[in-house]
């Protein structure tokens, strides 16, 4: 990982830990992330040649705030219950757009951008799925919120009647689970010593 990609990746840690208390929150925020970042990249690629270097930062801040606000208004109209669960994490997408623009992420190839979208989405959905399974003992709880379904009382698939480990749904539990997953990844990919 290069130093130029360290800041955008560390900024992605906040929604990764904070918004993945359930599968629905993680999936919804990832979809919002993909929409806002893609729209921001397309518009900035069109505007960048027409802007002076001194005004590029201000234009990107204004554009990112506008697109994120529009996405949040759309999320409120689509499903108010889901939007209330995302909290401040959806608003942080504007900051992520500006940081990615300053690190020249949008000048990369589509393949590099799709790789970031897929990696971030896989982490968000995977961590949300694990935290929901461990914390609530359900799978797909409140999935009707994202589907804008009128059947809002559907509680997903209940796997344990008494719930689960509540710590897994809280932010400290997210850090603990992510740390355990990173440790398992490193242990799995550790090179074996040669004799």
KAFENUR-V853486 format. One record per residue. N is the residue number from 1. RES is the residue in one letter. OMEGA is omega as a letter, one per 40 degrees, with the letter a starting at -180 (none if undefined). NEAR is the number of other C-alpha atoms within 12 Angstrom. D_CENTER is the distance of its C-alpha to the mean C-alpha in Angstrom with 1 decimal. Layout:
BEGIN
n:N res:RES omega:OMEGA near:NEAR d_center:D_CENTER
n:N res:RES omega:OMEGA near:NEAR d_center:D_CENTER
END
This chain:
BEGIN
n:1 res:X omega:a near:9 d_center:19.4
n:2 res:X omega:i near:9 d_center:21.1
n:3 res:X omega:a near:10 d_center:21.2
n:4 res:X omega:i near:16 d_center:19.8
n:5 res:X omega:a near:20 d_center:16.5
n:6 res:X omega:a near:15 d_center:16.4
n:7 res:X omega:i near:23 d_center:15.3
n:8 res:X omega:i near:28 d_center:12.2
n:9 res:X omega:i near:24 d_center:11.1
n:10 res:X omega:i near:19 d_center:12.1
n:11 res:X omega:i near:24 d_center:10.2
n:12 res:X omega:i near:35 d_center:6.8
n:13 res:X omega:a near:26 d_center:8.5
n:14 res:X omega:i near:27 d_center:8.6
n:15 res:X omega:i near:40 d_center:5.3
n:16 res:X omega:i near:40 d_center:5.6
n:17 res:X omega:a near:37 d_center:9.0
n:18 res:X omega:a near:34 d_center:9.4
n:19 res:X omega:a near:42 d_center:7.4
n:20 res:X omega:i near:47 d_center:8.1
n:21 res:X omega:i near:46 d_center:11.8
n:22 res:X omega:a near:43 d_center:12.2
n:23 res:X omega:a near:43 d_center:11.4
n:24 res:X omega:i near:39 d_center:11.5
n:25 res:X omega:a near:46 d_center:9.0
n:26 res:X omega:a near:40 d_center:6.4
n:27 res:X omega:i near:35 d_center:7.8
n:28 res:X omega:a near:41 d_center:8.3
n:29 res:X omega:i near:47 d_center:5.2
n:30 res:X omega:i near:38 d_center:4.3
n:31 res:X omega:i near:27 d_center:8.0
n:32 res:X omega:i near:37 d_center:8.1
n:33 res:X omega:a near:39 d_center:6.1
n:34 res:X omega:a near:30 d_center:8.6
n:35 res:X omega:a near:27 d_center:11.4
n:36 res:X omega:a near:36 d_center:11.3
n:37 res:X omega:i near:40 d_center:11.1
n:38 res:X omega:i near:29 d_center:13.7
n:39 res:X omega:i near:26 d_center:15.9
n:40 res:X omega:i near:39 d_center:15.8
n:41 res:X omega:i near:35 d_center:16.8
n:42 res:X omega:a near:22 d_center:19.5
n:43 res:X omega:a near:24 d_center:21.0
n:44 res:X omega:i near:34 d_center:21.1
n:45 res:X omega:i near:23 d_center:22.7
n:46 res:X omega:a near:15 d_center:25.3
n:47 res:X omega:a near:19 d_center:25.8
n:48 res:X omega:i near:26 d_center:25.8
n:49 res:X omega:a near:12 d_center:29.4
n:50 res:X omega:a near:14 d_center:30.8
n:51 res:X omega:i near:16 d_center:29.5
n:52 res:X omega:a near:12 d_center:31.2
n:53 res:X omega:a near:14 d_center:29.5
n:54 res:X omega:a near:11 d_center:30.0
n:55 res:X omega:a near:15 d_center:28.3
n:56 res:X omega:i near:23 d_center:25.3
n:57 res:X omega:a near:25 d_center:23.2
n:58 res:X omega:i near:19 d_center:24.3
n:59 res:X omega:a near:26 d_center:23.7
n:60 res:X omega:i near:38 d_center:20.1
n:61 res:X omega:a near:25 d_center:19.5
n:62 res:X omega:i near:21 d_center:21.2
n:63 res:X omega:a near:30 d_center:19.5
n:64 res:X omega:i near:38 d_center:15.9
n:65 res:X omega:i near:26 d_center:17.0
n:66 res:X omega:a near:23 d_center:18.7
n:67 res:X omega:i near:35 d_center:16.0
n:68 res:X omega:i near:36 d_center:13.4
n:69 res:X omega:i near:22 d_center:16.4
n:70 res:X omega:i near:23 d_center:17.3
n:71 res:X omega:i near:32 d_center:14.0
n:72 res:X omega:i near:34 d_center:14.2
n:73 res:X omega:i near:19 d_center:17.8
n:74 res:X omega:i near:21 d_center:17.1
n:75 res:X omega:i near:31 d_center:14.8
n:76 res:X omega:i near:22 d_center:17.6
n:77 res:X omega:a near:17 d_center:20.1
n:78 res:X omega:a near:21 d_center:18.4
n:79 res:X omega:a near:28 d_center:17.7
n:80 res:X omega:a near:21 d_center:18.5
n:81 res:X omega:i near:24 d_center:18.0
n:82 res:X omega:a near:35 d_center:14.3
n:83 res:X omega:i near:30 d_center:13.9
n:84 res:X omega:i near:22 d_center:15.8
n:85 res:X omega:a near:27 d_center:13.5
n:86 res:X omega:i near:36 d_center:10.4
n:87 res:X omega:a near:22 d_center:12.7
n:88 res:X omega:a near:20 d_center:12.1
n:89 res:X omega:i near:32 d_center:8.3
n:90 res:X omega:i near:45 d_center:8.6
n:91 res:X omega:i near:30 d_center:11.4
n:92 res:X omega:i near:34 d_center:9.9
n:93 res:X omega:i near:42 d_center:8.6
n:94 res:X omega:i near:36 d_center:12.4
n:95 res:X omega:i near:34 d_center:12.8
n:96 res:X omega:i near:36 d_center:10.4
n:97 res:X omega:a near:43 d_center:12.5
n:98 res:X omega:a near:34 d_center:15.7
n:99 res:X omega:i near:30 d_center:15.1
n:100 res:X omega:i near:35 d_center:14.3
n:101 res:X omega:a near:35 d_center:17.4
n:102 res:X omega:i near:26 d_center:19.5
n:103 res:X omega:i near:21 d_center:18.8
n:104 res:X omega:i near:24 d_center:20.0
n:105 res:X omega:a near:31 d_center:16.9
n:106 res:X omega:i near:30 d_center:17.9
n:107 res:X omega:i near:19 d_center:21.4
n:108 res:X omega:i near:17 d_center:20.2
n:109 res:X omega:i near:13 d_center:21.0
n:110 res:X omega:a near:16 d_center:19.0
n:111 res:X omega:i near:13 d_center:18.9
n:112 res:X omega:i near:15 d_center:17.1
n:113 res:X omega:i near:21 d_center:14.5
n:114 res:X omega:i near:19 d_center:14.1
n:115 res:X omega:i near:16 d_center:13.9
n:116 res:X omega:i near:28 d_center:10.9
n:117 res:X omega:a near:26 d_center:9.1
n:118 res:X omega:i near:20 d_center:10.5
n:119 res:X omega:i near:20 d_center:10.0
n:120 res:X omega:i near:33 d_center:6.3
n:121 res:X omega:i near:30 d_center:6.4
n:122 res:X omega:i near:23 d_center:9.3
n:123 res:X omega:a near:32 d_center:8.2
n:124 res:X omega:a near:39 d_center:5.6
n:125 res:X omega:i near:33 d_center:8.5
n:126 res:X omega:i near:31 d_center:11.1
n:127 res:X omega:i near:44 d_center:10.5
n:128 res:X omega:i near:44 d_center:10.1
n:129 res:X omega:i near:33 d_center:13.3
n:130 res:X omega:a near:33 d_center:15.1
n:131 res:X omega:i near:45 d_center:14.6
n:132 res:X omega:i near:42 d_center:15.8
n:133 res:X omega:a near:31 d_center:18.6
n:134 res:X omega:a near:30 d_center:19.7
n:135 res:X omega:a near:33 d_center:19.3
n:136 res:X omega:a near:33 d_center:20.5
n:137 res:X omega:a near:28 d_center:22.3
n:138 res:X omega:i near:32 d_center:20.9
n:139 res:X omega:i near:30 d_center:18.9
n:140 res:X omega:i near:31 d_center:17.3
n:141 res:X omega:a near:31 d_center:18.4
n:142 res:X omega:i near:32 d_center:18.1
n:143 res:X omega:i near:29 d_center:16.9
n:144 res:X omega:i near:25 d_center:19.4
n:145 res:X omega:a near:33 d_center:17.3
n:146 res:X omega:a near:34 d_center:15.0
n:147 res:X omega:a near:21 d_center:18.2
n:148 res:X omega:a near:21 d_center:20.0
n:149 res:X omega:i near:16 d_center:22.7
n:150 res:X omega:a near:14 d_center:25.8
n:151 res:X omega:a near:14 d_center:25.9
n:152 res:X omega:a near:19 d_center:23.6
n:153 res:X omega:i near:12 d_center:25.6
n:154 res:X omega:a near:18 d_center:24.4
n:155 res:X omega:i near:19 d_center:23.0
n:156 res:X omega:i near:24 d_center:21.7
n:157 res:X omega:a near:18 d_center:23.5
n:158 res:X omega:a near:21 d_center:25.0
n:159 res:X omega:i near:19 d_center:25.5
n:160 res:X omega:a near:17 d_center:27.2
n:161 res:X omega:a near:10 d_center:29.3
n:162 res:X omega:a near:13 d_center:29.0
n:163 res:X omega:a near:22 d_center:25.2
n:164 res:X omega:a near:21 d_center:23.8
n:165 res:X omega:a near:22 d_center:23.0
n:166 res:X omega:a near:21 d_center:21.6
n:167 res:X omega:a near:21 d_center:20.5
n:168 res:X omega:a near:31 d_center:17.7
n:169 res:X omega:a near:34 d_center:15.9
n:170 res:X omega:a near:24 d_center:16.4
n:171 res:X omega:i near:26 d_center:14.6
n:172 res:X omega:i near:18 d_center:17.5
n:173 res:X omega:i near:26 d_center:17.2
n:174 res:X omega:i near:37 d_center:13.6
n:175 res:X omega:a near:26 d_center:15.1
n:176 res:X omega:a near:19 d_center:18.1
n:177 res:X omega:i near:32 d_center:16.4
n:178 res:X omega:i near:27 d_center:14.3
n:179 res:X omega:i near:16 d_center:17.6
n:180 res:X omega:i near:15 d_center:19.5
n:181 res:X omega:i near:18 d_center:17.4
n:182 res:X omega:i near:16 d_center:17.8
n:183 res:X omega:i near:14 d_center:21.5
n:184 res:X omega:i near:13 d_center:21.9
n:185 res:X omega:a near:12 d_center:20.5
n:186 res:X omega:i near:12 d_center:22.9
n:187 res:X omega:a near:12 d_center:25.7
n:188 res:X omega:a near:11 d_center:25.4
n:189 res:X omega:i near:10 d_center:25.5
n:190 res:X omega:i near:10 d_center:28.1
n:191 res:X omega:i near:8 d_center:31.1
n:192 res:X omega:i near:8 d_center:34.3
n:193 res:X omega:i near:5 d_center:37.2
n:194 res:X omega:a near:4 d_center:40.1
n:195 res:X omega:none near:3 d_center:43.5
END
